[in-house]
Amino acid sequence: MVTWLRPYLVALFLAMVLAGGWLGFSEWQALRKINNIMSDGQAVTALIEGAQSVERKSLLSYAVDLAWRDKTGKLFRAKQVSISTAFADQIISNGQLVVPTVAIRYLHGSNEQIDTVATADADRQRGRARTIGYFGAVIALIGVIGAIVFGFNWVRRFGQGRAV
């Protein structure tokens, strides 16, 4: 193997550790948030005011705008509540919204933010968060192993006087 490549490989593996760790952690937080909403949130039926597809970095996802009233009659709105593609296929047909209402759970978050999850879609979102979280953990683990293997070998060779 070309010895000049080792420092770059170590840097690549360290970047994998950071990116995989961040991905795993952020998806773990999303999973925890969904679980908190499903266990502690208020259950209501919300009116779907609009649905849209959201494209981020060439990935297509779906979101809905919701409105509902709580037990006291106060009106709440949540914009761009993320939903799965399978759930979007259930409520949207040929570009038209076919289901006017959806059962949700909501929880008042920090900074007057309202965290919302469609009850029928919660299991899919949990599964997605788990899958992406495991993927991030695997990427981080591969990065750790690669950084140790190539880094140790590179440091050992550097210590023997055969720099880089």
Buried (B, 14 or more C-beta within 10 A) or exposed (E): EEEEEBBEBBEBBBEBBEBBBEBBBBBBEBBEBBBBBBEEBBEBEBEBBEBEEEEEEEEEBBBBBBBBEEEEEEEBEBEBBBBBEEBBEBBBEEEEEEBEEBEBBBBEEEEEEBBBBBBBBBEBBBEBBBEBBEBBBEBBBBBBEBBEEBBEBBEEBBEEEEEE
